[in-house]
């Protein structure tokens, strides 16, 4: 009983700390070693998600399978504890550069709500009606918070992207708008957008491409070299590789199309018909084209 009270006090202390940091996040000054805790967020976030669904399963089947109450209590406590640690590590991670406060707002408070709901669930686990209400709210909260987190990591619309229709047509208009920018929207803008500018690079429009990032222009420089081309052709496990390891890689056709466009000057006025004028270059963009023929 004594050790149980100690752990409950530790959980309470962590949640008070979580609420304090969430409210006064902008005033926090974190030492560099805290980044290690923050960067563990993608790893540990799966624990509370799994535990919430296991706890829900135990709650529904506890009478039928005669699951001991102590097991359910332990499961709920570990779920609340891991949810709190996950939310704290997420706050630490959000203090790194490249994340917009507006983009993180709902995900951040969603994590706080999941942590609090798990603790409330632990306290009302014996209440007949209240436990079902809290269970329902916890499941909904973790689904919404997880979805928002996936949007931050993989970009908006990641879940439905495979079934969304892609409409890219060959014409005399801009290569950039019809080929290059759609590739960037699919593979690059998750990390390089107006809200989350990794390396101070925004690839959501041509002005961002032209401006470049921390190292300047990513298109052709005075030495006729391109930082963008260098990075996209690096091995995926290289520190400078774009996209980085763990993200969806560019296909051979996408690499060839970007390389050809950059080598041709990286101009928004360059048309599809001009750049892909012969059969060999036209073959490069076949995967991007929508066949309008019946």
C-alpha positions as CSV (number, residue, x, y, z in Angstrom):
1,X,0.0,0.0,0.0
2,X,2.8,2.4,0.8
3,X,4.6,1.8,-2.5
4,X,1.3,2.2,-4.3
5,X,0.8,5.7,-2.7
6,X,4.3,6.7,-3.6
7,X,3.7,5.9,-7.3
8,X,0.4,7.7,-7.3
9,X,2.1,10.8,-5.8
10,X,4.8,10.5,-8.5
11,X,2.1,10.4,-11.2
12,X,0.3,13.4,-9.6
13,X,3.6,15.4,-9.5
14,X,4.4,14.6,-13.1
15,X,0.9,15.7,-14.2
16,X,1.2,19.0,-12.3
17,X,4.6,19.5,-14.1
18,X,3.0,18.6,-17.4
19,X,0.2,21.2,-16.9
20,X,2.7,23.8,-15.8
21,X,4.9,23.3,-18.9
22,X,2.0,23.2,-21.3
23,X,0.8,26.6,-19.9
24,X,4.2,28.3,-19.7
25,X,5.8,26.5,-22.6
26,X,7.1,29.7,-24.3
27,X,9.0,30.6,-21.2
28,X,10.8,27.3,-20.8
29,X,14.5,27.2,-21.3
30,X,15.6,23.6,-21.6
31,X,19.2,22.3,-21.4
32,X,20.5,20.4,-24.4
33,X,20.4,17.0,-22.8
34,X,16.6,17.3,-22.5
35,X,16.5,16.9,-26.3
36,X,17.2,13.2,-25.7
37,X,14.0,12.9,-23.8
38,X,12.1,14.9,-26.3
39,X,13.4,12.8,-29.2
40,X,12.2,9.7,-27.5
41,X,8.6,10.9,-28.1
42,X,8.0,9.0,-31.3
43,X,9.2,5.8,-29.6
44,X,7.2,5.9,-26.4
45,X,4.0,7.4,-27.7
46,X,2.8,3.9,-28.7
47,X,2.7,2.6,-25.2
48,X,-0.3,4.7,-23.9
49,X,-2.2,4.1,-27.1
50,X,-1.8,0.3,-26.7
51,X,-2.6,0.4,-23.0
52,X,-5.7,2.5,-23.5
53,X,-7.2,-0.1,-25.9
54,X,-6.1,-3.0,-23.8
55,X,-7.7,-1.4,-20.7
56,X,-10.9,-0.9,-22.7
57,X,-10.8,-4.5,-23.7
58,X,-10.3,-5.6,-20.1
59,X,-13.2,-3.4,-19.0
60,X,-15.6,-4.9,-21.5
61,X,-14.6,-8.5,-20.9
62,X,-13.6,-8.4,-17.2
63,X,-16.8,-10.1,-15.9
64,X,-16.9,-12.7,-18.6
65,X,-13.2,-13.7,-18.2
66,X,-13.1,-12.9,-14.5
67,X,-10.0,-10.6,-14.9
68,X,-8.6,-9.6,-11.5
69,X,-9.3,-6.0,-10.5
70,X,-5.6,-5.6,-9.6
71,X,-4.6,-6.4,-13.2
72,X,-7.0,-3.7,-14.5
73,X,-5.7,-1.2,-11.9
74,X,-2.1,-1.8,-12.8
75,X,-2.9,-1.5,-16.5
76,X,-4.7,1.8,-16.0
77,X,-1.9,3.2,-13.8
78,X,0.8,2.2,-16.3
79,X,-1.3,3.7,-19.1
80,X,-1.7,7.0,-17.1
81,X,2.0,7.1,-16.3
82,X,3.1,6.4,-19.9
83,X,0.6,8.9,-21.3
84,X,2.0,11.6,-19.0
85,X,5.7,10.8,-19.8
86,X,4.7,10.8,-23.5
87,X,3.1,14.2,-23.3
88,X,6.1,15.7,-21.4
89,X,8.5,14.3,-24.0
90,X,6.3,15.8,-26.7
91,X,6.6,19.2,-25.1
92,X,10.3,18.9,-24.9
93,X,10.4,17.9,-28.6
94,X,8.3,20.8,-29.6
95,X,10.9,23.2,-28.3
96,X,13.2,22.3,-31.1
97,X,13.3,24.4,-34.2
98,X,11.1,23.6,-37.2
99,X,7.8,23.3,-35.3
100,X,5.1,26.0,-35.4
101,X,3.1,26.6,-32.2
102,X,-0.1,26.9,-34.2
103,X,0.5,23.5,-35.8
104,X,1.2,21.8,-32.4
105,X,-1.5,23.5,-30.4
106,X,-4.3,20.9,-30.6
107,X,-1.9,18.0,-30.5
108,X,-0.2,19.3,-27.4
109,X,-3.4,19.8,-25.5
110,X,-4.8,16.5,-26.8
111,X,-1.8,14.8,-25.1
112,X,-2.5,16.6,-21.9
113,X,-6.2,15.6,-22.0
114,X,-5.3,12.0,-22.6
115,X,-3.0,12.0,-19.6
116,X,-5.6,13.6,-17.3
117,X,-8.4,11.3,-18.6
118,X,-6.3,8.2,-17.9
119,X,-5.8,9.4,-14.3
120,X,-9.5,10.1,-13.9
121,X,-10.2,6.6,-15.4
122,X,-7.9,5.1,-12.7
123,X,-9.9,6.9,-10.0
124,X,-13.4,6.0,-11.2
125,X,-12.7,2.5,-12.4
126,X,-15.2,1.1,-9.8
127,X,-17.9,3.6,-10.6
128,X,-20.6,1.9,-12.7
129,X,-21.6,4.7,-15.1
130,X,-18.7,7.2,-14.8
131,X,-16.1,4.6,-15.8
132,X,-17.8,4.0,-19.2
133,X,-18.0,7.8,-19.9
134,X,-14.3,8.3,-19.1
135,X,-13.4,5.2,-21.1
136,X,-15.2,6.5,-24.2
137,X,-13.7,10.0,-23.8
138,X,-10.2,8.4,-23.4
139,X,-10.5,6.4,-26.6
140,X,-11.8,9.3,-28.6
141,X,-9.1,11.6,-27.2
142,X,-6.3,9.2,-28.1
143,X,-7.6,8.7,-31.6
144,X,-7.9,12.4,-32.3
145,X,-4.5,13.2,-30.7
146,X,-2.8,10.4,-32.6
147,X,-4.4,11.6,-35.9
148,X,-3.1,15.2,-35.3
149,X,0.3,13.8,-34.5
150,X,0.4,11.8,-37.7
151,X,-0.5,15.0,-39.6
152,X,2.5,16.8,-38.1
153,X,4.9,14.0,-38.9
154,X,3.6,12.8,-42.3
155,X,1.6,15.9,-43.5
156,X,-2.1,16.7,-43.7
157,X,-4.2,14.1,-45.6
158,X,-1.6,11.3,-45.0
159,X,-4.3,8.7,-44.2
160,X,-6.5,9.3,-47.2
161,X,-3.7,10.1,-49.7
162,X,-3.5,6.6,-51.3
163,X,-7.1,6.8,-52.4
164,X,-7.1,10.5,-53.4
165,X,-7.2,11.1,-57.2
166,X,-4.0,12.7,-58.6
167,X,-4.7,15.0,-61.5
168,X,-1.5,16.0,-63.3
169,X,-1.9,16.7,-67.0
170,X,0.7,17.2,-69.7
171,X,0.3,20.6,-71.4
172,X,2.3,23.7,-72.3
173,X,2.1,25.1,-68.8
174,X,4.7,25.2,-66.0
175,X,6.8,22.2,-65.2
176,X,7.1,23.5,-61.7
177,X,3.3,23.7,-61.1
178,X,2.5,20.4,-62.8
179,X,5.4,18.1,-61.9
180,X,7.8,19.5,-59.4
181,X,5.5,21.1,-56.8
182,X,3.2,18.0,-56.7
183,X,6.2,15.9,-56.0
184,X,7.3,18.3,-53.2
185,X,3.7,18.3,-51.8
186,X,3.8,14.5,-51.6
187,X,7.3,13.9,-50.3
188,X,8.8,17.2,-48.9
189,X,6.3,19.7,-47.5
190,X,5.6,17.5,-44.4
191,X,8.8,19.0,-43.0
192,X,9.3,22.0,-45.2
193,X,6.2,24.2,-45.0
194,X,5.3,27.7,-43.7
195,X,4.5,26.3,-40.2
196,X,7.3,23.7,-39.9
197,X,10.3,24.9,-41.8
198,X,13.0,22.3,-41.2
199,X,16.3,24.0,-42.0
200,X,14.4,27.2,-42.5
201,X,13.2,25.8,-45.9
202,X,9.6,26.2,-47.2
203,X,8.8,24.2,-50.3
204,X,5.1,25.0,-50.5
205,X,5.7,27.6,-53.3
206,X,8.3,28.8,-55.7
207,X,9.4,31.7,-53.6
208,X,10.4,29.2,-50.9
209,X,12.4,27.1,-53.5
210,X,14.1,30.2,-54.8
211,X,14.9,31.6,-51.3
212,X,16.3,28.3,-50.0
213,X,17.1,27.6,-46.4
214,X,19.9,27.9,-43.8
215,X,22.5,27.2,-46.5
216,X,21.0,29.5,-49.1
217,X,19.6,28.6,-52.5
218,X,18.8,25.0,-53.2
219,X,18.7,25.5,-56.9
220,X,21.8,26.2,-59.2
221,X,24.4,28.4,-57.5
222,X,27.2,30.5,-59.0
223,X,29.3,27.3,-59.4
224,X,26.4,25.7,-61.3
225,X,25.8,23.2,-58.5
226,X,22.6,22.5,-56.6
227,X,22.3,21.7,-52.9
228,X,18.9,20.2,-53.6
229,X,20.3,17.7,-56.2
230,X,23.2,16.8,-53.9
231,X,20.9,15.9,-51.0
232,X,18.2,14.0,-52.9
233,X,20.8,11.7,-54.5
234,X,22.5,10.9,-51.1
235,X,22.0,7.5,-49.5
236,X,19.0,7.5,-47.3
237,X,21.0,6.9,-44.1
238,X,23.2,10.0,-44.8
239,X,22.6,12.8,-42.3
240,X,22.0,15.3,-45.2
241,X,19.7,13.0,-47.2
242,X,16.4,14.4,-48.4
243,X,13.9,13.0,-47.7
244,X,15.5,11.6,-44.5
245,X,15.6,8.0,-43.5
246,X,12.2,6.8,-42.4
247,X,10.3,9.1,-44.8
248,X,9.0,8.0,-48.2
249,X,11.9,8.2,-50.7
250,X,11.7,9.8,-54.1
251,X,11.2,7.4,-57.0
252,X,13.7,7.2,-59.9
253,X,11.3,9.1,-62.1
254,X,10.8,11.8,-59.5
255,X,14.6,12.1,-59.0
256,X,15.1,12.3,-62.8
257,X,12.3,14.9,-63.3
258,X,13.7,17.2,-60.5
259,X,17.3,16.8,-61.7
260,X,16.3,17.7,-65.3
261,X,14.2,20.7,-64.2
262,X,17.0,22.1,-61.9
263,X,19.6,21.5,-64.6
264,X,17.5,23.4,-67.0
265,X,17.5,26.5,-64.8
266,X,14.7,25.7,-62.3
267,X,12.4,28.3,-63.9
268,X,8.7,28.5,-63.3
269,X,8.2,29.6,-66.9
270,X,9.6,26.4,-68.3
271,X,6.8,24.4,-69.8
272,X,6.2,20.7,-69.7
273,X,6.3,20.6,-73.5
274,X,9.6,22.4,-73.6
275,X,11.4,20.3,-71.0
276,X,10.1,16.9,-72.0
277,X,10.2,17.5,-75.8
278,X,11.6,14.2,-76.9
279,X,10.6,10.6,-76.3
280,X,13.4,9.8,-73.8
281,X,12.6,12.7,-71.5
282,X,8.8,12.3,-71.9
283,X,9.1,8.8,-70.6
284,X,10.4,10.2,-67.3
285,X,7.1,11.9,-66.5
286,X,4.7,9.2,-67.6
287,X,4.0,8.2,-63.9
288,X,2.8,11.7,-63.2
289,X,0.5,12.1,-66.1
290,X,-3.3,11.5,-66.1
291,X,-4.4,9.7,-69.2
292,X,-7.3,11.7,-70.6
293,X,-8.0,9.3,-73.4
294,X,-11.1,7.1,-73.2
